């Protein structure tokens, strides 16, 4: 059955891939994006496009009157460094923006909300890896705090109004369409410089690790979370799922692998570590495997090869 789906941030990196997938599944898709980061040309040709800020009354009205059955929320302020420098702006976009949309969803009878959360930031620093969904949460950045607060609001709206809500706690997502000049995405930044034959800059010693997950795997997780029965709202983690690989990959290894795939000899420089960033991260994914029928399928080297190929082709 065709659903009417609103994808916020659907002109951006992950959101545009998600919008593509909904269209391919036969859904009626509308993309909402303010184009502050996203690109108009990344909005799928078959989608309706609305340019608006998630904090604006227009965004709330669109949900209240648009007859949508599903809201997929990817629009965000996603720069950890900016959240440290300007936590008020981060909260306005990431918390108040979500609340604005949830009010519209409530008024409009939306059935389900799929929310892009962050497994890389809501848990904070820990030595016990991989992290399960029930692990203690102590975010090291305002960005992580905003994502965690958003999950609590989702659970509250679910209890108050019966709204079906799912939080997908992403690892570090990479792949085609990621902005090499933007707010985040070490793979995109490195890939751009490797293809240009330029030296790579690693912040800190480079031994910090991340759970790198390819964007197509993340898209598949969104599709899985958009259909089927959900577990009960049993605490903040009841309807939260880690979306990663369970594997730690260091920044040094990312740099070396990209250089090796491209067959270049490039200098790797080091700069001071950046505030608010975690030392290590990897996400346990058994819950997503059992609850959503999802596992990541693209290994890191293959994902990096595909990413480089997409950047090479422009």
Kinemage of the C-alpha trace (Angstrom):
@kinemage 1
@onewidth
@group {chain A} dominant
@subgroup {mainchain}
@vectorlist {calphas} color= white
{ca unk a 1} P 0.000 0.000 0.000
{ca unk a 2} L 1.305 3.423 -0.967
{ca unk a 3} L 2.195 5.644 1.985
{ca unk a 4} L 2.570 9.394 2.059
{ca unk a 5} L 6.030 10.095 3.474
{ca unk a 6} L 7.723 13.327 4.533
{ca unk a 7} L 11.531 13.227 4.645
{ca unk a 8} L 13.110 16.201 6.384
{ca unk a 9} L 16.674 16.894 5.330
{ca unk a 10} L 15.922 15.033 2.109
{ca unk a 11} L 18.258 17.255 0.082
{ca unk a 12} L 21.182 16.234 2.286
{ca unk a 13} L 23.587 13.330 2.371
{ca unk a 14} L 21.648 10.579 4.145
{ca unk a 15} L 18.164 12.035 3.671
{ca unk a 16} L 18.399 12.124 -0.113
{ca unk a 17} L 19.349 8.435 -0.219
{ca unk a 18} L 16.426 7.645 2.108
{ca unk a 19} L 14.024 9.623 -0.095
{ca unk a 20} L 15.285 7.694 -3.137
{ca unk a 21} L 14.535 4.412 -1.361
{ca unk a 22} L 10.999 5.390 -0.360
{ca unk a 23} L 10.252 6.366 -3.950
{ca unk a 24} L 11.676 3.079 -5.206
{ca unk a 25} L 9.352 1.294 -2.739
{ca unk a 26} L 6.369 3.016 -4.321
{ca unk a 27} L 5.719 5.656 -1.655
{ca unk a 28} L 4.475 9.198 -2.277
{ca unk a 29} L 7.429 11.280 -1.050
{ca unk a 30} L 7.723 14.920 -0.034
{ca unk a 31} L 11.111 16.384 0.899
{ca unk a 32} L 11.395 19.291 3.342
{ca unk a 33} L 14.782 21.023 3.472
{ca unk a 34} L 15.971 24.587 4.028
{ca unk a 35} L 18.988 24.009 1.719
{ca unk a 36} L 21.383 25.415 4.312
{ca unk a 37} L 23.438 22.260 3.862
{ca unk a 38} L 21.503 20.129 1.381
{ca unk a 39} L 21.519 20.567 -2.376
{ca unk a 40} L 18.420 21.024 -4.506
{ca unk a 41} L 19.850 18.707 -7.160
{ca unk a 42} L 19.965 15.841 -4.648
{ca unk a 43} L 16.185 15.868 -4.162
{ca unk a 44} L 14.836 12.884 -6.130
{ca unk a 45} L 13.015 13.804 -9.326
{ca unk a 46} L 9.872 11.979 -8.244
{ca unk a 47} L 9.551 13.781 -4.897
{ca unk a 48} L 7.633 16.956 -4.066
{ca unk a 49} L 9.999 19.580 -2.660
{ca unk a 50} L 9.185 22.124 0.062
{ca unk a 51} L 11.873 24.587 1.101
{ca unk a 52} L 11.397 25.384 4.790
{ca unk a 53} L 13.194 25.391 8.136
{ca unk a 54} L 12.107 22.666 10.576
{ca unk a 55} L 11.561 25.402 13.186
{ca unk a 56} L 9.145 27.336 10.967
{ca unk a 57} L 5.323 27.355 11.278
{ca unk a 58} L 5.228 26.256 7.619
{ca unk a 59} L 6.889 22.956 8.532
{ca unk a 60} L 4.395 22.305 11.312
{ca unk a 61} L 1.476 23.210 9.043
{ca unk a 62} L 2.729 20.905 6.301
{ca unk a 63} L 2.540 17.954 8.680
{ca unk a 64} L -0.727 19.068 10.247
{ca unk a 65} L -2.541 19.351 6.915
{ca unk a 66} L -0.576 17.204 4.482
{ca unk a 67} L -2.122 13.810 5.207
{ca unk a 68} L 1.223 12.100 5.853
{ca unk a 69} L 1.390 8.630 7.360
{ca unk a 70} L 5.134 8.610 8.007
{ca unk a 71} L 7.667 11.256 9.065
{ca unk a 72} L 11.350 10.466 8.523
{ca unk a 73} L 13.372 13.140 10.308
{ca unk a 74} L 16.938 13.691 9.124
{ca unk a 75} L 17.165 17.499 9.126
{ca unk a 76} L 19.623 18.575 11.825
{ca unk a 77} L 22.467 20.752 12.982
{ca unk a 78} L 25.032 17.960 12.838
{ca unk a 79} L 28.374 19.601 13.557
{ca unk a 80} L 29.662 18.516 16.970
{ca unk a 81} L 32.167 21.386 16.988
{ca unk a 82} L 29.463 23.964 16.277
{ca unk a 83} L 27.321 22.502 19.056
{ca unk a 84} L 30.197 23.118 21.484
{ca unk a 85} L 30.699 26.665 20.204
{ca unk a 86} L 26.980 27.522 19.983
{ca unk a 87} L 24.853 25.113 22.042
{ca unk a 88} L 21.831 27.413 21.896
{ca unk a 89} L 21.648 27.233 18.106
{ca unk a 90} L 22.168 23.473 18.226
{ca unk a 91} L 19.231 23.058 20.625
{ca unk a 92} L 17.003 25.385 18.602
{ca unk a 93} L 17.408 23.285 15.470
{ca unk a 94} L 17.732 19.807 16.942
{ca unk a 95} L 15.303 19.966 19.878
{ca unk a 96} L 12.846 22.780 19.134
{ca unk a 97} L 12.810 21.829 15.463
{ca unk a 98} L 11.825 18.284 16.366
{ca unk a 99} L 9.117 19.509 18.741
{ca unk a 100} L 7.702 21.732 16.018
{ca unk a 101} L 7.458 18.730 13.710
{ca unk a 102} L 6.012 16.460 16.400
{ca unk a 103} L 3.236 18.964 17.065
{ca unk a 104} L 2.416 18.974 13.359
{ca unk a 105} L 2.573 15.174 13.245
{ca unk a 106} L 0.204 14.926 16.217
{ca unk a 107} L -2.302 17.311 14.659
{ca unk a 108} L -2.050 15.659 11.264
{ca unk a 109} L -2.529 12.072 12.399
{ca unk a 110} L 0.932 10.856 11.357
{ca unk a 111} L 1.261 7.215 12.357
{ca unk a 112} L 5.025 6.728 12.656
{ca unk a 113} L 8.160 8.837 13.108
{ca unk a 114} L 11.584 7.472 12.191
{ca unk a 115} L 14.253 9.637 13.816
{ca unk a 116} L 17.957 9.860 12.958
{ca unk a 117} L 19.709 9.773 16.322
{ca unk a 118} L 23.402 9.318 17.078
{ca unk a 119} L 25.062 6.221 18.471
{ca unk a 120} L 28.332 8.102 18.174
{ca unk a 121} L 27.369 10.779 20.712
{ca unk a 122} L 24.441 9.871 23.014
{ca unk a 123} L 26.450 7.351 25.057
{ca unk a 124} L 29.563 9.389 25.705
{ca unk a 125} L 33.022 8.031 26.469
{ca unk a 126} L 33.350 4.446 27.690
{ca unk a 127} L 35.815 1.574 27.573
{ca unk a 128} L 33.078 -1.084 27.359
{ca unk a 129} L 32.612 -1.703 23.658
{ca unk a 130} L 30.634 -2.447 21.602
{ca unk a 131} L 27.894 -0.340 23.172
{ca unk a 132} L 24.458 -1.862 23.664
{ca unk a 133} L 21.350 0.333 23.572
{ca unk a 134} L 20.907 0.136 27.352
{ca unk a 135} L 24.437 1.410 28.049
{ca unk a 136} L 24.746 4.495 30.311
{ca unk a 137} L 24.336 7.793 28.502
{ca unk a 138} L 26.512 10.816 29.244
{ca unk a 139} L 27.011 12.823 26.034
{ca unk a 140} L 30.300 14.704 25.694
{ca unk a 141} L 28.827 17.391 23.415
{ca unk a 142} L 25.662 19.510 23.258
{ca unk a 143} L 24.893 17.756 19.969
{ca unk a 144} L 24.735 14.390 21.734
{ca unk a 145} L 22.655 15.890 24.527
{ca unk a 146} L 20.177 17.297 21.995
{ca unk a 147} L 19.845 13.917 20.286
{ca unk a 148} L 19.236 12.200 23.624
{ca unk a 149} L 16.667 14.838 24.648
{ca unk a 150} L 14.959 14.302 21.299
{ca unk a 151} L 14.625 10.594 22.007
{ca unk a 152} L 12.928 11.397 25.322
{ca unk a 153} L 10.475 13.707 23.546
{ca unk a 154} L 9.715 10.948 21.051
{ca unk a 155} L 8.974 8.516 23.878
{ca unk a 156} L 6.773 11.115 25.591
{ca unk a 157} L 4.730 11.779 22.451
{ca unk a 158} L 4.370 8.041 21.959
{ca unk a 159} L 2.924 7.631 25.451
{ca unk a 160} L 0.693 10.710 25.293
{ca unk a 161} L -0.683 10.379 21.777
{ca unk a 162} L 0.027 6.829 20.593
{ca unk a 163} L 2.502 8.032 17.962
{ca unk a 164} L 4.760 5.197 16.803
{ca unk a 165} L 8.351 6.390 17.172
{ca unk a 166} L 11.677 4.758 16.284
{ca unk a 167} L 15.147 6.161 17.017
{ca unk a 168} L 18.005 4.909 14.856
{ca unk a 169} L 21.304 5.546 16.628
{ca unk a 170} L 23.757 5.834 13.763
{ca unk a 171} L 27.439 5.120 13.838
{ca unk a 172} L 29.598 7.288 11.564
{ca unk a 173} L 27.793 7.197 8.238
{ca unk a 174} L 29.825 7.633 5.043
{ca unk a 175} L 29.329 7.235 1.314
{ca unk a 176} L 28.322 9.002 -1.909
{ca unk a 177} L 26.880 12.549 -1.617
{ca unk a 178} L 28.601 13.309 1.682
{ca unk a 179} L 29.900 16.869 1.677
{ca unk a 180} L 33.718 17.033 1.741
{ca unk a 181} L 33.606 20.749 2.569
{ca unk a 182} L 30.955 20.614 5.255
{ca unk a 183} L 30.337 20.062 8.896
{ca unk a 184} L 31.200 16.406 9.311
{ca unk a 185} L 32.395 13.316 7.514
{ca unk a 186} L 36.058 12.394 7.745
{ca unk a 187} L 35.725 9.896 4.881
{ca unk a 188} L 34.369 12.517 2.484
{ca unk a 189} L 37.055 15.007 3.487
{ca unk a 190} L 39.829 12.434 3.107
{ca unk a 191} L 38.441 11.059 -0.179
{ca unk a 192} L 38.272 14.532 -1.707
{ca unk a 193} L 41.867 15.245 -0.769
{ca unk a 194} L 43.144 11.828 -1.878
{ca unk a 195} L 41.612 12.293 -5.331
{ca unk a 196} L 43.155 15.775 -5.516
{ca unk a 197} L 46.570 14.433 -4.491
{ca unk a 198} L 46.623 16.595 -1.380
{ca unk a 199} L 47.996 15.697 2.077
{ca unk a 200} L 45.567 14.476 4.738
{ca unk a 201} L 45.168 16.142 8.135
{ca unk a 202} L 44.427 13.898 11.113
{ca unk a 203} L 43.260 15.598 14.310
{ca unk a 204} L 44.898 14.152 17.402
{ca unk a 205} L 47.018 11.011 17.175
{ca unk a 206} L 44.616 9.282 14.762
{ca unk a 207} L 44.127 6.270 16.998
{ca unk a 208} L 40.612 7.404 17.903
{ca unk a 209} L 38.083 4.920 16.531
{ca unk a 210} L 34.622 5.100 15.012
{ca unk a 211} L 31.984 2.614 13.902
{ca unk a 212} L 31.887 3.352 10.168
{ca unk a 213} L 28.638 2.337 8.428
{ca unk a 214} L 27.960 2.705 4.703
{ca unk a 215} L 25.033 4.891 3.689
{ca unk a 216} L 23.187 2.168 1.768
{ca unk a 217} L 23.139 0.027 4.898
{ca unk a 218} L 21.677 2.987 6.791
{ca unk a 219} L 19.006 3.390 4.110
{ca unk a 220} L 18.045 -0.257 4.533
{ca unk a 221} L 17.713 0.312 8.289
{ca unk a 222} L 15.360 3.229 7.659
{ca unk a 223} L 13.172 1.107 5.395
{ca unk a 224} L 13.087 -1.677 7.991
{ca unk a 225} L 12.146 0.791 10.743
{ca unk a 226} L 9.341 2.228 8.604
{ca unk a 227} L 7.379 -1.011 8.397
{ca unk a 228} L 6.277 -3.769 10.716
{ca unk a 229} L 5.485 -4.026 14.404
{ca unk a 230} L 7.510 -2.160 17.018
{ca unk a 231} L 8.451 -3.225 20.552
{ca unk a 232} L 6.686 -1.490 23.460
{ca unk a 233} L 7.910 1.846 24.810
{ca unk a 234} L 9.968 0.313 27.601
{ca unk a 235} L 12.150 3.179 28.783
{ca unk a 236} L 14.181 5.401 26.517
{ca unk a 237} L 15.832 2.410 24.826
{ca unk a 238} L 12.697 0.412 24.041
{ca unk a 239} L 12.365 1.659 20.466
{ca unk a 240} L 15.977 2.676 19.903
{ca unk a 241} L 18.278 0.682 17.632
{ca unk a 242} L 22.010 0.987 17.072
{ca unk a 243} L 22.830 1.196 13.368
{ca unk a 244} L 26.480 0.322 12.870
{ca unk a 245} L 28.840 -2.576 12.302
{ca unk a 246} L 30.175 -3.366 15.764
{ca unk a 247} L 33.702 -2.802 14.415
{ca unk a 248} L 36.152 -0.091 15.500
{ca unk a 249} L 38.039 1.633 12.682
{ca unk a 250} L 40.728 4.167 13.520
{ca unk a 251} L 41.150 7.456 11.692
{ca unk a 252} L 44.686 6.394 10.815
{ca unk a 253} L 43.356 3.207 9.208
{ca unk a 254} L 40.763 5.182 7.229
{ca unk a 255} L 43.452 7.451 5.846
{ca unk a 256} L 45.800 4.576 4.994
{ca unk a 257} L 43.052 2.515 3.317
{ca unk a 258} L 41.825 5.380 1.136
{ca unk a 259} L 45.384 6.167 0.037
{ca unk a 260} L 46.027 2.487 -0.726
{ca unk a 261} L 42.799 2.053 -2.732
{ca unk a 262} L 43.692 5.048 -4.875
{ca unk a 263} L 47.315 3.892 -5.195
{ca unk a 264} L 48.827 7.199 -4.113
{ca unk a 265} L 51.686 8.223 -1.836
{ca unk a 266} L 50.444 11.147 0.237
{ca unk a 267} L 51.640 12.869 3.388
{ca unk a 268} L 49.506 12.464 6.509
{ca unk a 269} L 49.762 15.459 8.832
{ca unk a 270} L 48.592 15.740 12.442
{ca unk a 271} L 46.859 18.665 14.144
{ca unk a 272} L 45.546 19.295 17.647
{ca unk a 273} L 42.623 17.150 18.819
{ca unk a 274} L 39.194 18.804 18.687
{ca unk a 275} L 36.964 19.338 21.756
{ca unk a 276} L 33.832 17.266 22.270
{ca unk a 277} L 34.967 14.292 20.197
{ca unk a 278} L 35.023 10.741 21.549
{ca unk a 279} L 38.115 8.587 21.819
{ca unk a 280} L 36.525 5.248 20.880
{ca unk a 281} L 33.191 4.061 19.573
{ca unk a 282} L 31.589 0.859 18.302
{ca unk a 283} L 27.934 -0.153 18.436
{ca unk a 284} L 26.411 -3.535 19.231
{ca unk a 285} L 23.817 -4.335 16.564
{ca unk a 286} L 22.119 -7.516 17.783
{ca unk a 287} L 18.962 -5.633 18.728
{ca unk a 288} L 18.562 -4.252 15.204
{ca unk a 289} L 19.198 -7.721 13.790
{ca unk a 290} L 16.455 -9.263 15.899
{ca unk a 291} L 14.011 -6.356 16.074
{ca unk a 292} L 14.303 -4.952 12.554
{ca unk a 293} L 15.803 -7.863 10.641
{ca unk a 294} L 18.724 -5.627 9.722
{ca unk a 295} L 22.488 -5.961 9.625
{ca unk a 296} L 25.156 -3.932 7.833
{ca unk a 297} L 26.351 -5.743 4.718
{ca unk a 298} L 29.010 -3.473 3.207
{ca unk a 299} L 32.531 -3.985 4.588
{ca unk a 300} L 34.651 -0.897 5.186
{ca unk a 301} L 37.096 -1.358 2.295
{ca unk a 302} L 34.275 -1.958 -0.204
{ca unk a 303} L 32.372 1.046 1.121
{ca unk a 304} L 35.455 3.243 0.818
{ca unk a 305} L 36.024 1.992 -2.734
{ca unk a 306} L 32.444 2.876 -3.699
{ca unk a 307} L 32.781 6.275 -2.071
{ca unk a 308} L 35.957 7.096 -3.945
{ca unk a 309} L 34.365 5.933 -7.196
{ca unk a 310} L 31.360 8.207 -6.677
{ca unk a 311} L 33.585 11.191 -5.931
{ca unk a 312} L 35.750 10.399 -8.961
{ca unk a 313} L 32.688 10.390 -11.210
{ca unk a 314} L 31.630 13.756 -9.859
